[in-house]
């Protein structure tokens, strides 16, 4: 029977914490490090900004354990129960490198467990987390990944992804589409290194999203993120890679993001693509009509009735079994 153990470690004077799920048996086990998406998303892939606590990170960990695969999922320093007390320590220090440092330490902690096969550790990142996994896989590391899974990776610069998301949300409210030029003007100022200064007439929800990119605690990370996409590094990956984008994802698009990623990986035999039809952004099954998903995407994320998309889970397990030569059970 699978079991869970809480682990913790220090990074730059801040305690980081995570959960290791161990399959039944003696090991050594292959394992997966799960890296959550953007903002305050915690180790389970839950966010205080969205209702529900039935996070995909925890569900993936449990499913992997049933298949004989161990896992570690962790709270980033700006997420989880201690985020508020950590924020003041992180002001001005958050960057792509600081997120990579978190992942490096998480992999180290996992690799040093006596029931883990350190030569068979895979990184699985969701959304923004896919960028951090990709950075790890394309830089020299003491414990290299044996493979990576990029789940809902942005194939466009985050600026373009954000504007398309806001346009989709704006289209759901009367007069919303007419506001998009003002959003684009604010984004252009930010891209030029200036303050956004969003129009006061924009909805508070939109202004809050824009303001998050200028919050002192998020800098300089937010400016680095603004211009980056997975395409920037995908061509450098040498380990087996699985790219997943769900057909019901209203944040990362099968065509707008998947197309550039496929072009970036053209001729790379180590990169596999899958587009599960009913998977949303966090790879829950969502069979609602596209317009309904767009109107309330968060309803399909962490609610008590939500579950992992079967096609996505089967694809990941099959890829692990075939590519990594693991004995994986469904």
BALOBA-1460 file (C-alpha; in Angstrom, 3 decimals):
// residues 330
<rec num="1" residu="x" x="0.000" y="0.000" z="0.000"/>
<rec num="2" residu="x" x="1.286" y="3.464" z="-0.897"/>
<rec num="3" residu="x" x="2.383" y="5.785" z="1.893"/>
<rec num="4" residu="x" x="3.111" y="9.521" z="2.192"/>
<rec num="5" residu="x" x="5.832" y="11.304" z="4.125"/>
<rec num="6" residu="x" x="6.352" y="15.030" z="4.652"/>
<rec num="7" residu="x" x="9.816" y="16.394" z="3.864"/>
<rec num="8" residu="x" x="11.401" y="19.812" z="4.338"/>
<rec num="9" residu="x" x="14.646" y="21.588" z="3.526"/>
<rec num="10" residu="x" x="16.240" y="25.018" z="3.727"/>
<rec num="11" residu="x" x="16.820" y="27.355" z="0.804"/>
<rec num="12" residu="x" x="18.223" y="30.848" z="1.377"/>
<rec num="13" residu="x" x="16.976" y="30.899" z="4.947"/>
<rec num="14" residu="x" x="13.443" y="29.793" z="4.080"/>
<rec num="15" residu="x" x="12.001" y="26.394" z="4.917"/>
<rec num="16" residu="x" x="10.536" y="24.599" z="1.915"/>
<rec num="17" residu="x" x="8.167" y="21.679" z="2.330"/>
<rec num="18" residu="x" x="6.778" y="18.886" z="0.198"/>
<rec num="19" residu="x" x="5.126" y="15.488" z="0.167"/>
<rec num="20" residu="x" x="6.748" y="12.277" z="-1.016"/>
<rec num="21" residu="x" x="4.406" y="9.467" z="-2.012"/>
<rec num="22" residu="x" x="6.010" y="6.042" z="-1.938"/>
<rec num="23" residu="x" x="4.520" y="3.003" z="-3.705"/>
<rec num="24" residu="x" x="4.164" y="-0.322" z="-1.947"/>
<rec num="25" residu="x" x="7.349" y="-2.408" z="-1.983"/>
<rec num="26" residu="x" x="11.042" y="-1.947" z="-1.288"/>
<rec num="27" residu="x" x="12.242" y="-0.007" z="-4.324"/>
<rec num="28" residu="x" x="14.384" y="1.585" z="-5.520"/>
<rec num="29" residu="x" x="11.569" y="3.280" z="-7.380"/>
<rec num="30" residu="x" x="11.502" y="5.511" z="-10.423"/>
<rec num="31" residu="x" x="10.021" y="8.861" z="-9.476"/>
<rec num="32" residu="x" x="8.465" y="12.104" z="-10.685"/>
<rec num="33" residu="x" x="8.972" y="15.641" z="-9.340"/>
<rec num="34" residu="x" x="5.739" y="17.591" z="-9.806"/>
<rec num="35" residu="x" x="6.105" y="21.353" z="-10.348"/>
<rec num="36" residu="x" x="2.981" y="23.479" z="-9.933"/>
<rec num="37" residu="x" x="1.806" y="26.332" z="-12.131"/>
<rec num="38" residu="x" x="1.849" y="30.073" z="-11.617"/>
<rec num="39" residu="x" x="0.942" y="32.306" z="-8.712"/>
<rec num="40" residu="x" x="0.077" y="30.929" z="-5.274"/>
<rec num="41" residu="x" x="-0.606" y="27.411" z="-6.611"/>
<rec num="42" residu="x" x="0.492" y="24.938" z="-3.937"/>
<rec num="43" residu="x" x="1.994" y="21.457" z="-4.030"/>
<rec num="44" residu="x" x="-1.421" y="19.865" z="-4.694"/>
<rec num="45" residu="x" x="-2.029" y="22.324" z="-7.574"/>
<rec num="46" residu="x" x="-4.668" y="24.185" z="-5.580"/>
<rec num="47" residu="x" x="-4.872" y="27.963" z="-5.366"/>
<rec num="48" residu="x" x="-6.550" y="30.259" z="-2.841"/>
<rec num="49" residu="x" x="-7.833" y="32.156" z="-5.885"/>
<rec num="50" residu="x" x="-9.956" y="29.185" z="-6.985"/>
<rec num="51" residu="x" x="-12.533" y="27.114" z="-5.098"/>
<rec num="52" residu="x" x="-11.870" y="23.510" z="-4.094"/>
<rec num="53" residu="x" x="-9.022" y="21.436" z="-2.683"/>
<rec num="54" residu="x" x="-9.150" y="18.430" z="-5.014"/>
<rec num="55" residu="x" x="-5.911" y="19.322" z="-6.781"/>
<rec num="56" residu="x" x="-4.449" y="17.529" z="-9.780"/>
<rec num="57" residu="x" x="-0.964" y="17.428" z="-8.251"/>
<rec num="58" residu="x" x="-2.136" y="15.207" z="-5.424"/>
<rec num="59" residu="x" x="-4.228" y="13.071" z="-7.779"/>
<rec num="60" residu="x" x="-1.273" y="12.532" z="-10.118"/>
<rec num="61" residu="x" x="0.928" y="11.552" z="-7.160"/>
<rec num="62" residu="x" x="-1.618" y="8.991" z="-6.009"/>
<rec num="63" residu="x" x="-2.059" y="7.593" z="-9.521"/>
<rec num="64" residu="x" x="1.695" y="7.309" z="-9.998"/>
<rec num="65" residu="x" x="2.029" y="5.416" z="-6.715"/>
<rec num="66" residu="x" x="-0.557" y="2.893" z="-7.872"/>
<rec num="67" residu="x" x="1.597" y="2.408" z="-10.980"/>
<rec num="68" residu="x" x="4.752" y="1.818" z="-8.929"/>
<rec num="69" residu="x" x="6.191" y="5.340" z="-9.323"/>
<rec num="70" residu="x" x="7.218" y="7.513" z="-6.371"/>
<rec num="71" residu="x" x="6.786" y="11.280" z="-6.448"/>
<rec num="72" residu="x" x="7.640" y="14.534" z="-4.727"/>
<rec num="73" residu="x" x="5.431" y="17.597" z="-4.940"/>
<rec num="74" residu="x" x="6.401" y="20.769" z="-3.129"/>
<rec num="75" residu="x" x="5.209" y="24.243" z="-2.193"/>
<rec num="76" residu="x" x="7.122" y="27.026" z="-3.876"/>
<rec num="77" residu="x" x="8.320" y="29.567" z="-1.351"/>
<rec num="78" residu="x" x="5.564" y="31.983" z="-2.395"/>
<rec num="79" residu="x" x="2.822" y="29.349" z="-2.124"/>
<rec num="80" residu="x" x="1.408" y="27.039" z="0.501"/>
<rec num="81" residu="x" x="0.633" y="27.707" z="4.176"/>
<rec num="82" residu="x" x="3.752" y="29.827" z="4.824"/>
<rec num="83" residu="x" x="3.564" y="32.029" z="1.733"/>
<rec num="84" residu="x" x="2.479" y="35.136" z="3.624"/>
<rec num="85" residu="x" x="5.425" y="35.041" z="6.038"/>
<rec num="86" residu="x" x="7.872" y="34.289" z="3.224"/>
<rec num="87" residu="x" x="6.800" y="37.123" z="0.944"/>
<rec num="88" residu="x" x="8.754" y="39.843" z="2.731"/>
<rec num="89" residu="x" x="11.934" y="37.760" z="2.463"/>
<rec num="90" residu="x" x="11.402" y="37.236" z="-1.263"/>
<rec num="91" residu="x" x="10.847" y="40.834" z="-2.377"/>
<rec num="92" residu="x" x="13.229" y="41.626" z="-5.218"/>
<rec num="93" residu="x" x="14.758" y="38.137" z="-5.234"/>
<rec num="94" residu="x" x="12.238" y="36.136" z="-7.239"/>
<rec num="95" residu="x" x="13.482" y="35.246" z="-10.710"/>
<rec num="96" residu="x" x="13.609" y="32.376" z="-13.143"/>
<rec num="97" residu="x" x="16.848" y="31.375" z="-11.406"/>
<rec num="98" residu="x" x="15.246" y="31.401" z="-7.942"/>
<rec num="99" residu="x" x="12.493" y="29.075" z="-9.187"/>
<rec num="100" residu="x" x="15.130" y="26.815" z="-10.726"/>
<rec num="101" residu="x" x="16.985" y="26.833" z="-7.391"/>
<rec num="102" residu="x" x="13.809" y="25.571" z="-5.700"/>
<rec num="103" residu="x" x="13.522" y="22.730" z="-8.193"/>
<rec num="104" residu="x" x="17.201" y="21.824" z="-7.895"/>
<rec num="105" residu="x" x="16.846" y="21.424" z="-4.141"/>
<rec num="106" residu="x" x="13.620" y="19.439" z="-4.486"/>
<rec num="107" residu="x" x="15.327" y="16.986" z="-6.847"/>
<rec num="108" residu="x" x="18.289" y="16.710" z="-4.482"/>
<rec num="109" residu="x" x="16.025" y="15.863" z="-1.538"/>
<rec num="110" residu="x" x="14.173" y="13.249" z="-3.563"/>
<rec num="111" residu="x" x="17.333" y="11.679" z="-4.996"/>
<rec num="112" residu="x" x="18.855" y="11.195" z="-1.549"/>
<rec num="113" residu="x" x="15.989" y="9.019" z="-0.278"/>
<rec num="114" residu="x" x="17.126" y="5.405" z="-0.006"/>
<rec num="115" residu="x" x="14.089" y="4.016" z="-1.860"/>
<rec num="116" residu="x" x="14.529" y="6.272" z="-4.915"/>
<rec num="117" residu="x" x="16.463" y="5.353" z="-8.069"/>
<rec num="118" residu="x" x="18.232" y="8.665" z="-8.682"/>
<rec num="119" residu="x" x="18.950" y="7.704" z="-12.306"/>
<rec num="120" residu="x" x="15.226" y="7.509" z="-13.063"/>
<rec num="121" residu="x" x="13.765" y="10.840" z="-11.963"/>
<rec num="122" residu="x" x="11.401" y="12.662" z="-14.331"/>
<rec num="123" residu="x" x="10.279" y="16.286" z="-14.052"/>
<rec num="124" residu="x" x="6.609" y="17.063" z="-14.675"/>
<rec num="125" residu="x" x="5.672" y="20.746" z="-14.797"/>
<rec num="126" residu="x" x="2.258" y="22.300" z="-15.328"/>
<rec num="127" residu="x" x="1.913" y="25.622" z="-17.181"/>
<rec num="128" residu="x" x="4.558" y="27.981" z="-15.752"/>
<rec num="129" residu="x" x="6.003" y="24.943" z="-13.974"/>
<rec num="130" residu="x" x="6.816" y="23.488" z="-17.390"/>
<rec num="131" residu="x" x="9.243" y="26.375" z="-17.950"/>
<rec num="132" residu="x" x="11.101" y="25.573" z="-14.724"/>
<rec num="133" residu="x" x="11.301" y="21.875" z="-15.614"/>
<rec num="134" residu="x" x="12.606" y="22.826" z="-19.043"/>
<rec num="135" residu="x" x="15.257" y="25.121" z="-17.538"/>
<rec num="136" residu="x" x="16.405" y="22.266" z="-15.291"/>
<rec num="137" residu="x" x="16.603" y="19.824" z="-18.198"/>
<rec num="138" residu="x" x="18.631" y="22.204" z="-20.390"/>
<rec num="139" residu="x" x="21.273" y="23.207" z="-17.825"/>
<rec num="140" residu="x" x="24.010" y="21.085" z="-16.208"/>
<rec num="141" residu="x" x="22.679" y="19.464" z="-13.029"/>
<rec num="142" residu="x" x="24.166" y="17.120" z="-10.444"/>
<rec num="143" residu="x" x="21.086" y="14.900" z="-10.745"/>
<rec num="144" residu="x" x="19.933" y="15.100" z="-14.371"/>
<rec num="145" residu="x" x="16.352" y="14.306" z="-15.329"/>
<rec num="146" residu="x" x="15.828" y="11.030" z="-17.151"/>
<rec num="147" residu="x" x="12.922" y="12.656" z="-19.004"/>
<rec num="148" residu="x" x="10.430" y="15.499" z="-18.720"/>
<rec num="149" residu="x" x="6.684" y="15.993" z="-19.106"/>
<rec num="150" residu="x" x="5.583" y="19.493" z="-20.128"/>
<rec num="151" residu="x" x="1.893" y="19.741" z="-19.227"/>
<rec num="152" residu="x" x="0.186" y="22.796" z="-20.768"/>
<rec num="153" residu="x" x="3.434" y="24.618" z="-21.636"/>
<rec num="154" residu="x" x="3.115" y="28.081" z="-23.204"/>
<rec num="155" residu="x" x="4.213" y="28.033" z="-26.834"/>
<rec num="156" residu="x" x="3.908" y="31.814" z="-27.047"/>
<rec num="157" residu="x" x="5.436" y="34.558" z="-24.882"/>
<rec num="158" residu="x" x="3.438" y="34.888" z="-21.674"/>
<rec num="159" residu="x" x="2.385" y="38.377" z="-22.768"/>
<rec num="160" residu="x" x="0.528" y="36.865" z="-25.744"/>
<rec num="161" residu="x" x="-0.968" y="34.080" z="-23.621"/>
<rec num="162" residu="x" x="-2.218" y="36.582" z="-21.039"/>
<rec num="163" residu="x" x="-3.775" y="38.900" z="-23.629"/>
<rec num="164" residu="x" x="-5.597" y="36.009" z="-25.292"/>
<rec num="165" residu="x" x="-6.920" y="34.862" z="-21.904"/>
<rec num="166" residu="x" x="-8.138" y="38.347" z="-21.027"/>
<rec num="167" residu="x" x="-9.727" y="38.711" z="-24.468"/>
<rec num="168" residu="x" x="-11.587" y="35.448" z="-23.948"/>
<rec num="169" residu="x" x="-12.803" y="36.542" z="-20.523"/>
<rec num="170" residu="x" x="-13.773" y="39.996" z="-21.781"/>
<rec num="171" residu="x" x="-15.867" y="38.495" z="-24.549"/>
<rec num="172" residu="x" x="-18.113" y="36.911" z="-21.919"/>
<rec num="173" residu="x" x="-19.342" y="40.274" z="-20.547"/>
<rec num="174" residu="x" x="-21.289" y="43.033" z="-22.344"/>
<rec num="175" residu="x" x="-18.917" y="45.608" z="-23.805"/>
<rec num="176" residu="x" x="-15.888" y="43.659" z="-22.667"/>
<rec num="177" residu="x" x="-14.317" y="43.321" z="-26.116"/>
<rec num="178" residu="x" x="-14.209" y="47.107" z="-26.469"/>
<rec num="179" residu="x" x="-11.899" y="47.291" z="-23.446"/>
<rec num="180" residu="x" x="-9.159" y="45.120" z="-24.940"/>
<rec num="181" residu="x" x="-7.330" y="47.984" z="-26.718"/>
<rec num="182" residu="x" x="-6.814" y="49.611" z="-23.308"/>
<rec num="183" residu="x" x="-5.444" y="46.321" z="-21.938"/>
<rec num="184" residu="x" x="-3.120" y="46.031" z="-24.926"/>
<rec num="185" residu="x" x="-1.887" y="49.590" z="-24.379"/>
<rec num="186" residu="x" x="-1.000" y="48.763" z="-20.765"/>
<rec num="187" residu="x" x="0.768" y="45.581" z="-21.882"/>
<rec num="188" residu="x" x="2.749" y="47.491" z="-24.502"/>
<rec num="189" residu="x" x="3.959" y="49.976" z="-21.889"/>
<rec num="190" residu="x" x="5.076" y="47.114" z="-19.659"/>
<rec num="191" residu="x" x="6.881" y="45.400" z="-22.553"/>
<rec num="192" residu="x" x="8.741" y="48.662" z="-23.146"/>
<rec num="193" residu="x" x="9.962" y="48.669" z="-19.544"/>
<rec num="194" residu="x" x="7.491" y="51.291" z="-18.363"/>
<rec num="195" residu="x" x="4.743" y="51.131" z="-15.695"/>
<rec num="196" residu="x" x="1.512" y="49.641" z="-17.031"/>
<rec num="197" residu="x" x="-0.703" y="52.494" z="-15.797"/>
<rec num="198" residu="x" x="-3.888" y="50.617" z="-16.763"/>
<rec num="199" residu="x" x="-6.935" y="52.686" z="-17.654"/>
<rec num="200" residu="x" x="-9.047" y="53.318" z="-14.516"/>
<rec num="201" residu="x" x="-12.133" y="52.193" z="-16.445"/>
<rec num="202" residu="x" x="-10.919" y="48.616" z="-16.784"/>
<rec num="203" residu="x" x="-12.692" y="46.009" z="-14.588"/>
<rec num="204" residu="x" x="-11.056" y="45.473" z="-11.203"/>
<rec num="205" residu="x" x="-10.393" y="41.807" z="-12.025"/>
<rec num="206" residu="x" x="-8.395" y="42.789" z="-15.114"/>
<rec num="207" residu="x" x="-6.477" y="45.498" z="-13.270"/>
<rec num="208" residu="x" x="-5.649" y="42.978" z="-10.535"/>
<rec num="209" residu="x" x="-4.168" y="40.543" z="-13.077"/>
<rec num="210" residu="x" x="-2.090" y="43.287" z="-14.664"/>
<rec num="211" residu="x" x="-0.963" y="44.605" z="-11.291"/>
<rec num="212" residu="x" x="0.357" y="41.165" z="-10.310"/>
<rec num="213" residu="x" x="3.118" y="41.580" z="-12.917"/>
<rec num="214" residu="x" x="4.277" y="44.784" z="-11.226"/>
<rec num="215" residu="x" x="4.054" y="43.664" z="-7.610"/>
<rec num="216" residu="x" x="7.489" y="44.133" z="-5.973"/>
<rec num="217" residu="x" x="7.504" y="40.572" z="-4.673"/>
<rec num="218" residu="x" x="7.198" y="39.227" z="-8.233"/>
<rec num="219" residu="x" x="10.070" y="41.212" z="-9.701"/>
<rec num="220" residu="x" x="12.338" y="40.611" z="-11.559"/>
<rec num="221" residu="x" x="10.667" y="37.258" z="-12.237"/>
<rec num="222" residu="x" x="7.522" y="38.756" z="-13.789"/>
<rec num="223" residu="x" x="9.488" y="40.699" z="-16.395"/>
<rec num="224" residu="x" x="11.483" y="37.592" z="-17.326"/>
<rec num="225" residu="x" x="8.289" y="35.549" z="-17.561"/>
<rec num="226" residu="x" x="6.570" y="38.213" z="-19.682"/>
<rec num="227" residu="x" x="8.714" y="37.476" z="-22.735"/>
<rec num="228" residu="x" x="9.459" y="33.755" z="-22.357"/>
<rec num="229" residu="x" x="7.854" y="30.745" z="-24.002"/>
<rec num="230" residu="x" x="8.655" y="27.039" z="-24.018"/>
<rec num="231" residu="x" x="9.796" y="27.370" z="-27.630"/>
<rec num="232" residu="x" x="12.869" y="29.251" z="-26.412"/>
<rec num="233" residu="x" x="14.420" y="26.131" z="-24.874"/>
<rec num="234" residu="x" x="12.569" y="23.121" z="-26.296"/>
<rec num="235" residu="x" x="15.071" y="22.670" z="-29.113"/>
<rec num="236" residu="x" x="17.892" y="22.238" z="-26.575"/>
<rec num="237" residu="x" x="16.320" y="19.274" z="-24.754"/>
<rec num="238" residu="x" x="18.180" y="16.003" z="-25.163"/>
<rec num="239" residu="x" x="16.198" y="13.744" z="-22.818"/>
<rec num="240" residu="x" x="12.862" y="12.107" z="-23.726"/>
<rec num="241" residu="x" x="10.104" y="14.728" z="-23.564"/>
<rec num="242" residu="x" x="6.314" y="14.502" z="-23.568"/>
<rec num="243" residu="x" x="4.336" y="17.657" z="-24.397"/>
<rec num="244" residu="x" x="0.659" y="17.632" z="-23.388"/>
<rec num="245" residu="x" x="-1.972" y="20.281" z="-24.198"/>
<rec num="246" residu="x" x="-5.627" y="19.589" z="-23.427"/>
<rec num="247" residu="x" x="-8.420" y="20.217" z="-25.886"/>
<rec num="248" residu="x" x="-10.479" y="21.959" z="-23.167"/>
<rec num="249" residu="x" x="-7.646" y="24.188" z="-21.990"/>
<rec num="250" residu="x" x="-8.713" y="27.836" z="-22.284"/>
<rec num="251" residu="x" x="-5.334" y="29.150" z="-21.123"/>
<rec num="252" residu="x" x="-2.907" y="27.226" z="-23.339"/>
<rec num="253" residu="x" x="-4.252" y="26.554" z="-26.816"/>
<rec num="254" residu="x" x="-3.747" y="23.416" z="-28.896"/>
<rec num="255" residu="x" x="-3.160" y="25.458" z="-32.057"/>
<rec num="256" residu="x" x="-1.778" y="28.804" z="-30.872"/>
<rec num="257" residu="x" x="0.676" y="27.170" z="-28.447"/>
<rec num="258" residu="x" x="0.905" y="23.621" z="-29.744"/>
<rec num="259" residu="x" x="1.668" y="24.719" z="-33.303"/>
<rec num="260" residu="x" x="4.792" y="26.762" z="-32.471"/>
<rec num="261" residu="x" x="5.979" y="24.030" z="-30.117"/>
<rec num="262" residu="x" x="5.683" y="21.400" z="-32.824"/>
<rec num="263" residu="x" x="7.639" y="23.659" z="-35.179"/>
<rec num="264" residu="x" x="10.326" y="24.167" z="-32.525"/>
<rec num="265" residu="x" x="10.618" y="20.385" z="-32.083"/>
<rec num="266" residu="x" x="10.587" y="19.518" z="-35.783"/>
<rec num="267" residu="x" x="12.933" y="16.605" z="-36.413"/>
<rec num="268" residu="x" x="13.478" y="15.898" z="-32.707"/>
<rec num="269" residu="x" x="12.805" y="12.194" z="-32.197"/>
<rec num="270" residu="x" x="13.007" y="12.567" z="-28.408"/>
<rec num="271" residu="x" x="9.926" y="14.849" z="-28.252"/>
<rec num="272" residu="x" x="6.394" y="13.406" z="-28.274"/>
<rec num="273" residu="x" x="3.164" y="15.420" z="-28.473"/>
<rec num="274" residu="x" x="-0.303" y="14.520" z="-27.194"/>
<rec num="275" residu="x" x="-3.523" y="16.558" z="-27.258"/>
<rec num="276" residu="x" x="-6.111" y="14.812" z="-25.039"/>
<rec num="277" residu="x" x="-9.492" y="16.053" z="-26.230"/>
<rec num="278" residu="x" x="-11.310" y="16.516" z="-22.913"/>
<rec num="279" residu="x" x="-8.435" y="17.681" z="-20.686"/>
<rec num="280" residu="x" x="-8.465" y="21.167" z="-19.192"/>
<rec num="281" residu="x" x="-5.497" y="23.254" z="-18.031"/>
<rec num="282" residu="x" x="-4.801" y="21.082" z="-14.966"/>
<rec num="283" residu="x" x="-5.645" y="17.855" z="-16.829"/>
<rec num="284" residu="x" x="-9.001" y="17.227" z="-15.261"/>
<rec num="285" residu="x" x="-11.655" y="15.779" z="-17.549"/>
<rec num="286" residu="x" x="-14.055" y="18.532" z="-18.654"/>
<rec num="287" residu="x" x="-16.812" y="17.648" z="-21.111"/>
<rec num="288" residu="x" x="-18.597" y="21.004" z="-21.006"/>
<rec num="289" residu="x" x="-19.082" y="22.961" z="-24.193"/>
<rec num="290" residu="x" x="-16.179" y="25.314" z="-25.037"/>
<rec num="291" residu="x" x="-18.231" y="28.469" z="-24.377"/>
<rec num="292" residu="x" x="-19.183" y="27.204" z="-20.922"/>
<rec num="293" residu="x" x="-15.590" y="26.289" z="-20.143"/>
<rec num="294" residu="x" x="-14.446" y="29.760" z="-21.218"/>
<rec num="295" residu="x" x="-17.090" y="31.443" z="-19.055"/>
<rec num="296" residu="x" x="-16.031" y="29.609" z="-15.891"/>
<rec num="297" residu="x" x="-12.801" y="27.635" z="-16.418"/>
<rec num="298" residu="x" x="-12.060" y="27.366" z="-12.705"/>
<rec num="299" residu="x" x="-15.194" y="25.307" z="-12.101"/>
<rec num="300" residu="x" x="-13.467" y="22.318" z="-13.636"/>
<rec num="301" residu="x" x="-10.228" y="22.623" z="-11.676"/>
<rec num="302" residu="x" x="-10.359" y="21.545" z="-8.031"/>
<rec num="303" residu="x" x="-13.978" y="20.906" z="-7.147"/>
<rec num="304" residu="x" x="-14.908" y="17.734" z="-5.227"/>
<rec num="305" residu="x" x="-16.455" y="16.091" z="-8.288"/>
<rec num="306" residu="x" x="-13.506" y="16.657" z="-10.596"/>
<rec num="307" residu="x" x="-11.094" y="13.898" z="-11.596"/>
<rec num="308" residu="x" x="-8.013" y="13.443" z="-13.733"/>
<rec num="309" residu="x" x="-8.626" y="13.119" z="-17.443"/>
<rec num="310" residu="x" x="-8.312" y="9.374" z="-18.176"/>
<rec num="311" residu="x" x="-6.722" y="9.900" z="-21.588"/>
<rec num="312" residu="x" x="-4.088" y="12.239" z="-20.157"/>
<rec num="313" residu="x" x="-3.180" y="9.876" z="-17.325"/>
<rec num="314" residu="x" x="-3.027" y="6.872" z="-19.640"/>
<rec num="315" residu="x" x="-0.830" y="8.826" z="-22.067"/>
<rec num="316" residu="x" x="1.620" y="9.824" z="-19.343"/>
<rec num="317" residu="x" x="1.827" y="6.307" z="-17.905"/>
<rec num="318" residu="x" x="2.273" y="4.757" z="-21.342"/>
<rec num="319" residu="x" x="5.007" y="7.270" z="-22.194"/>
<rec num="320" residu="x" x="6.794" y="6.559" z="-18.919"/>
<rec num="321" residu="x" x="6.554" y="2.832" z="-19.509"/>
<rec num="322" residu="x" x="7.759" y="2.925" z="-23.108"/>
<rec num="323" residu="x" x="10.285" y="5.730" z="-23.014"/>
<rec num="324" residu="x" x="11.804" y="5.128" z="-19.610"/>
<rec num="325" residu="x" x="11.547" y="1.334" z="-19.778"/>
<rec num="326" residu="x" x="9.692" y="1.215" z="-16.499"/>
<rec num="327" residu="x" x="7.367" y="-1.538" z="-15.526"/>
<rec num="328" residu="x" x="4.289" y="0.631" z="-15.105"/>
<rec num="329" residu="x" x="0.908" y="-0.778" z="-14.150"/>
<rec num="330" residu="x" x="-2.324" y="0.979" z="-15.056"/>
